[in-house]
Amino acid sequence: MAAATELRNLYDPQIQAGVAVLQQLASDAACAAGDVAGATRAPPPAVEALIASAAEALPESERANAVARVDAAVVAARLEECRIAAEQRQAAAALTAPHGDGLWTVGLEIAAGQWRSNGTGDSCYWQRSPDGNPDDIIDNHFGLAGGTVTLQDGEEFETSRCGTWEFVS
């Protein structure tokens, strides 16, 4: 009897679908809760409680079995995806954060796109170059601060006395 129940649970499409939903709920809840640091361990207790709660939608005879079949490895893999996505969001935010004086590699240290200077001086200098070499200038400006520049991936952008550059788009 136990073998028959185990086989039915293994191949029953409704149980398979229920377990998949429970795994997704568990990993989504952990990601939403910001519990991505523990991506290599089983779901935290709050997520386990959510799984148990969601399992109540299953027939009573199948609840414990479905909860037991939630694969911690699947949840952990999803948590690792969440951790990586969170790191990528942080990196993207750093690229579009305001930038001041310096030499920046576009796409690595500063985002490609349009930037606006909030400076007010009259000795603002910026230049775009393919390799940071002052002799290989794509475009440059010397004069009033407060203008805009459009940066392309792979360029280098050097700026001095222009105030803070803010990402526009």
Secondary structure as GFF3:
##gff-version 3
##sequence-region A 1 169
A	DSSP	alpha_helix	2	11	.	.	.	ID=ss1
A	DSSP	alpha_helix	13	32	.	.	.	ID=ss2
A	DSSP	alpha_helix	45	55	.	.	.	ID=ss3
A	DSSP	alpha_helix	60	69	.	.	.	ID=ss4
A	DSSP	alpha_helix	72	96	.	.	.	ID=ss5
A	DSSP	beta_strand	102	105	.	.	.	ID=ss6
A	DSSP	beta_strand	113	117	.	.	.	ID=ss7
A	DSSP	beta_strand	124	129	.	.	.	ID=ss8
A	DSSP	beta_strand	139	143	.	.	.	ID=ss9
A	DSSP	beta_strand	148	151	.	.	.	ID=ss10
A	DSSP	beta_strand	156	160	.	.	.	ID=ss11
A	DSSP	beta_strand	165	167	.	.	.	ID=ss12
###
